[in-house]
Amino acid sequence: MSKESYKVVGVMSGTSLDGIDLAHLDFSIEDGKWLFEIHECETIAYPDEWLNKLKIAVSFSKDALDDLNKKYTQFLGATIRGFIDKHQLKNLDAVCSHGHTILHQPQRGFTLQIGNLPELATMVKERVVCDFRVQDVQLGGQGAPLVPIGDRILFSDYDYCLNLGGFSNVSFEDGTRRIAFDISPVNTVLNFYANQLGIDYDDKGNLAKSGTVDTALLNALNGLDYYQKTFPKSLGFEFVKDVVLPLIETFKLSTEDKMRTFVEHIAYQTSIALPKKSGKLLATGGGTYNDFLLERMRYYLPEMEIIVPDKTLLEYKEALIFGLLGVLKLRNEINVLSSVTGAKHDHSSGEIYLKTIC
């Protein structure tokens, strides 16, 4: 018989490269309903050396990627073990880690999240559940988004769950099935242009707000093929590198105007992605700190109640849900929905690595 309570560490590194999110989590089942508590949590910023490597790794050769994977697994393992030791965490059931996405090409049957090598369990000295996306791609799915089953289980009070990170993604119920897909790039593009101005990010969206929308660029962005596709669909950094940034750069605009136009693009694409334009929307992820982006979203969705939760849930929701995915894997229960990814069937995805007992 399965346990009814679990103590885990959830670990997430997103495409916006904000850092490694770590959260100490408790999960329990009461009357058939999953409950959670978020305890100690931290975001460990990437050192410049790693930040620079991860930004350009999409262009690495296979041998270079293999080497990067080994070294990143060592770096990630040391980071996780440091978190466990710092907070004196005992009796963990597992460390549930997403790793860091470098390549995501489901149309070619391929996705790569580094930091998911078996050595991770030895380094963190705990059982590890990780590498959640590969199996889904092998089953013909997009390998993304994976968060929606957590939205269904933990946040059923909301009509929509929207994450604004490196990319935006949304999940919602459509009859008896959960629907989810990536909407558009967000911080992968906005941070790129903020970096050109010598800053890490656009604080509250003030730089973008100072710019002017370029209608021709906005129309070109909205006309990209991805937005004409129906779900299941997902995005990787390749889309930004090979499609979005080259398109934007064909327009001779100030950086502020590029950012202003892209904010408008995000807000517009978010509005048309939602089949029902009213209800309660839970918004999380680093993009929710962009007040101007939320302002433009509310402009396009005047009847939608956009709810930004407390800081802990806002910043650690993905770490929370990957913790849940790990728990579901330990229970051999479904943790990936085929209605979301397009895989052949629902399944329990991920690898379980046992800690080495010395």
N, C-alpha and C positions, 0 to 999 in steps of 0.2 A: 504494500500500500504506500502511496506517495506521501511525503511529508506535507504538512499544512503551513509551514513557515520556513523562510529562507533568509539568510544574511549573505549579501554579495557586495562586490564592488563593481559598479558599472563604469566602463571606460569608452570614451568617444573622442575621435579627432576628426573634425569636419573640414570640408574643402575651403572654408574661409581662412583656415590656418590661424585661428585665434589661439590655439594651444591644445593641450590634452586635458579633457574634462574627466575628472574622477569623482565618483559619488559613492559613499557608503550607504547601502540601501537595505531596508527590511521589507519583505513581501510576506503576506499571509492571506489565507482564504477563510472567510467567515460567511456561512450560509450561502456558499457557492459564489461569493463575490470576492474578487481580488482587491486587497487594500495594500497601500504602500506608505512608507515613511522614508524621507530623505534626511540623513544625518550629516556627518562631515562631508564637505565637498570642496574641491579646488579646481582651478584651471591653471595648469602649468604651462607658461608661455614657452614657445620654442626659442632656443638660442639662435642667434643670427645664422650660424653655420647650417643648422637644420632647416631653418626657414628658407634659406637660399636654395638648398638642395631640393626641398619638396616643391618649390615653385617651378623648377625646371625638369623635374624627374619624368614628366610625361614624355620627354624627348630622349630619354636614356635608352641605350641598347639593352638587350636581354641580359648580357653579362653584368652590365652596370646596375641593372635593376635587381638582379640576384644578390649582388654585393650590398646594395642599399637595403634590401629586405633583411639581410642578416644583421647589419649594423643597426637598423631601426628597431628590430626586435630586441636587441641588447639595450638600446636606449629606452625603449618603452618599458621593458622589464624592470630596469633600474628605477624608472619613474614611478611605476606602480608599487614596487617594493618599498620605495621611499615613503609613499603615501600611507601604506599599511603600517610601517614602522612608526611614522610620525604620529599617527592617531591610535597606535597600540591596538589595532583591530585583531580580534581573536575569533576562533571558531567560524571562520568564513566557509560557506558552502562552495563558493566559486568566485573567480574573477571573470567577468563577462565583458570581453573587449571586442570592439569593432575593428580596430586597426585604422590605417589611413589609406584612403583610396588614391591610387596613382593613375590607373587605367580603368576605364569603364566602357567596354564596347560589346554590349550584349548582342547586338546584331551580328557580331562575329563570334559569338559564343565565348566571350572572354571578359573577365573582370579581375582586377588585382588590388587587394588591400594588403599593404605591407604591415609587418608586425604580428603576423599570425602563425609564425613557425612554432613547432612543438617545443622548442627550447624555452619559450615564454614561460611555461609552467615551472620549469626548473629554476628560472630566474626569480619568479615572484614567490616560489615556494608554496603555491596553492594550486588547486584544480582550476583549469582555465577552460572556458567555453568561448569560442571565437570563430572567425572566418564564416560569417553567416550568409554571404552573398553567392559564393561559388556554386553551391548545389542548385540554387534556383536557376542560375544561368544554364547549367547543365540540363535542367528540366525544361528548357525553352523559354524561361522567364527573363524579365529585365534585370533581376537581381536587386531591384529597387522599385519604389521605396519599401523599406522593411518596418518602419515605425507604425504604420496603420493598424496592425493587430493590437499594439499597445494602446493606440487611441481608442479602439473599440472596447478593450478590456478595462482601461483605467479612466477614460474621459468620455463616457457615453452621454454625459449631460449636455454636451455641445453638439451643435449641428455640423460644425466644421472644425477641424484641427489644422491650423496653418503653421508651418515652420518657415521662418525667414532667416536662412543662413547663407552659406556660399551659393546655394540655389534655394528656391522656394518650392515647397511641396505641400499638398493638401490631401486630406482624407475625409471621407464622409460615408454615411450609409445610403445605399441605393436599393430600396426594398430589403431583401434579405442578404445582400452582399455588400461588402465594404469596397469602396472605390478609392483609389489614390493614384497620384501621379505627380511628377515634377512639373512645375508651372514655368519657371524661367530662372535664369541666373539672377542673383542679387548681389551679395557682397563680393563674389569673385570678380565682378566688373567694377562695382563702386569702389572697392578697396584698391583695385589696380590704378584707377585714376587718382584716388587720394594719394597713393604712393608717389605718383608723378609730381605731386605738389609738395612732397617731402613729409607727409603725415601718414600715420597708419590707417586711419579711417576718417570719414566725414562725420564729425561730432554733431549728433542730432539732425544731420542732413542740412546743416546751415550753408555749406558750400554749394550743394545742388540747388538749394532754394534761391541762391543769389544768381543762378544762371537763367537761361531762357530756353524754352522748348523749341527745337528745330523740327518743324513738321515733316520735312522730307526724310530726316533720319528716323523719326518716330514711325512713319509709315513703312519705311524699309525694314525696321526691326519687327514690327507687327506682321509683316508679310513673310517672315522666314518660314520655311517649310515645317519646322517642328511644331509651330502653333496651329497648323492645319491638321495635324495628326490627332487621332483619337487615342484614348488610353487603352491598354497600358503603354506608358512611355516614360523614359527617364533620361536624365542629362548627366554628362560627365564634363570634366574640365576641357576635354578635347573640343567640345562645342564652343566654349568661350574662346579658346586659343585659335581654332581653325575657322570659325564662322563669325562670332559676334564681334570680337575686337577688330579683325580685318575690315568688317563692314563699317564699324564706327570710324575707323581711321581713314576711310575714303572721304569723310566729311571734314572740311577745314573749319573746325569750331574750337572755341576755347574749351579747356578742360571742364570748367564750370557748366558750360552749355551741354557738353556731352553727358555729364552727371545728371543735370536737370532733365534732359531728355530720357535718360535711362530710368530714372525714378518714375517718370510718367509711364514709360513702357511697362515697368513692373506692376504699377498700380492698375493699369488698364488690363493687362493679362490676368492679374488676380481676379478682377471683377468678372471677366468673361469665362473664367474657369469654373465659377461656382454656378451650378444650375438654378439654385434658389437664391435670390438676392436679399433674403431677410433671415433672421434667426440669431443664434449665438455662435460666434467664432472665437476660438481660443488661439491666440497668436503668441508664438514663442520663438526663440532664437535671437541671435545678436542683432538681426535687422530690426527688431522691435524697439531698439534704442534710437532708431532713426525716426525722430518725431515727424519730419517732413514727409517721409514715405508713408507713415500711418495716416497723416493728414490727407494725402492724395488718395489713399485707399478708401478712406471714409467719404471722399468726394464722389468716387465711382460707386460706392455701396452705402448710400445714405440710410437705408433701412436695416443695415446689418449692425448688430451690437458686437463690436470688436473688443475683446477682453484680453488685456495683458496681465498675466498672473504675477505673483510675487517673484522677486529676483531669483530665488533659489530654483523654483520650477521653470522660470523663463530660461535660465542659463543651462540647466542640467536635465531638461526633459529627455533629450536624446540618450544621455548616459543612463537615465532612469529606465527608458524603454529597452535599451540593449541589455540592461540588467535583467529585465523581465524576459526578453527573448532567451537569454541564457538559462534562466530558471525553467522555462517551458521546455527547452532542449533537454535539461536534466530529467524532466518528467516524461520525456519522449512524447510531448504534446505538440500540436500544430503551432508553429510560430511564424509561418509565412503563408500568406493568403494568395491563392492563384488568381482570384478576382482582381487583385492589385497588381501582381507582377506579370500575369499572363503565362505562368508556368502550367505544366500539364495537370497538376493537381496541388492541393494544399499539402504542406509537408513540414517536418520538423528539421530545421536546417542548423548547421554549425558543426564544428569539430570540438571534441572534448579531449583535453590533454591532462593527464594525471600528474600531480606533483611528484618529484623524486624525493624519496625518504632516505636521508643520509644517516 
